[in-house]
Amino acid sequence: MIIVITNPSHINEEHTTINQLFSEGLELLHLRKKELTEIQLRKYIEAIPPKYYPKIKLHSHYHLAKEYSFRGIHVPSSLDRKSVV
């Protein structure tokens, strides 16, 4: 299984690379963009074709995972999973 974890910092046109990786068979993307606001993250997500959403795990703004039908969320061990779900 090929898994990619995004850089937490902003990278110009990163979604273009992500889309290429998905088209080449990427099976799971961990989307780590904790510094983005919800609006910024939505814009980032919407630059990725919806057919790839089930292959994404979200590392912040957890409520968006259900809205976009993502594979799930990633909760660091330092957080209580019950408090974020």
C-alpha positions as CSV (number, residue, x, y, z in Angstrom):
1,M,0.0,0.0,0.0
2,I,1.3,3.4,-0.9
3,I,0.6,6.1,1.7
4,V,1.5,9.8,1.4
5,I,1.5,12.3,4.3
6,T,1.3,16.0,3.2
7,N,3.7,18.6,4.4
8,P,1.9,20.6,7.2
9,S,3.1,23.8,5.6
10,H,1.6,25.4,2.6
11,I,3.1,24.4,-0.7
12,N,2.0,26.1,-3.9
13,E,0.2,23.8,-6.3
14,E,0.5,20.9,-4.0
15,H,-2.9,19.6,-5.0
16,T,-1.6,19.2,-8.6
17,T,1.0,16.7,-7.3
18,I,-1.6,15.0,-5.1
19,N,-4.0,14.5,-8.1
20,Q,-1.1,13.1,-10.1
21,L,-0.3,10.6,-7.3
22,F,-3.9,9.5,-7.1
23,S,-4.1,9.0,-10.8
24,E,-1.0,6.9,-10.6
25,G,-2.5,4.7,-7.9
26,L,-2.0,6.4,-4.5
27,E,-4.1,4.4,-2.1
28,L,-4.1,6.7,1.0
29,L,-3.4,10.3,1.6
30,H,-3.0,11.7,5.1
31,L,-4.0,15.4,4.8
32,R,-2.0,17.3,7.4
33,K,-2.8,21.0,7.1
34,K,-3.4,22.0,10.7
35,E,-2.5,25.6,10.1
36,L,-5.1,26.2,7.5
37,T,-8.4,27.8,8.5
38,E,-11.5,25.8,7.7
39,I,-12.2,28.0,4.6
40,Q,-8.7,27.5,3.3
41,L,-8.9,23.7,3.9
42,R,-12.2,23.5,2.1
43,K,-10.6,25.3,-0.9
44,Y,-7.6,22.9,-0.8
45,I,-9.9,19.8,-0.6
46,E,-12.1,21.0,-3.4
47,A,-9.0,21.2,-5.7
48,I,-9.0,17.4,-5.4
49,P,-11.5,15.4,-7.5
50,P,-14.3,13.9,-5.2
51,K,-13.6,10.4,-6.6
52,Y,-10.4,10.5,-4.4
53,Y,-12.1,11.6,-1.2
54,P,-12.6,8.0,0.1
55,K,-8.8,7.7,0.0
56,I,-8.1,10.6,2.3
57,K,-7.6,10.7,6.1
58,L,-7.9,14.2,7.7
59,H,-5.6,15.5,10.4
60,S,-7.6,18.6,11.4
61,H,-11.1,20.1,11.1
62,Y,-12.3,16.6,11.7
63,H,-16.0,17.4,11.1
64,L,-15.2,17.8,7.4
65,A,-14.3,14.1,7.0
66,K,-17.9,13.1,7.1
67,E,-19.1,16.0,4.9
68,Y,-16.6,15.0,2.2
69,S,-16.9,11.3,2.7
70,F,-13.3,10.8,3.6
71,R,-11.9,7.5,4.7
72,G,-11.6,8.9,8.2
73,I,-9.6,11.0,10.6
74,H,-6.2,10.8,12.2
75,V,-6.1,11.7,15.8
76,P,-2.7,12.0,17.5
77,S,-2.2,10.0,20.6
78,S,-1.9,13.2,22.6
79,L,-5.6,13.9,22.0
80,D,-8.6,12.0,23.4
81,R,-10.3,10.5,20.3
82,K,-13.8,10.8,22.0
83,S,-13.4,14.6,22.3
84,V,-12.9,15.1,18.5
85,V,-15.4,12.7,17.0
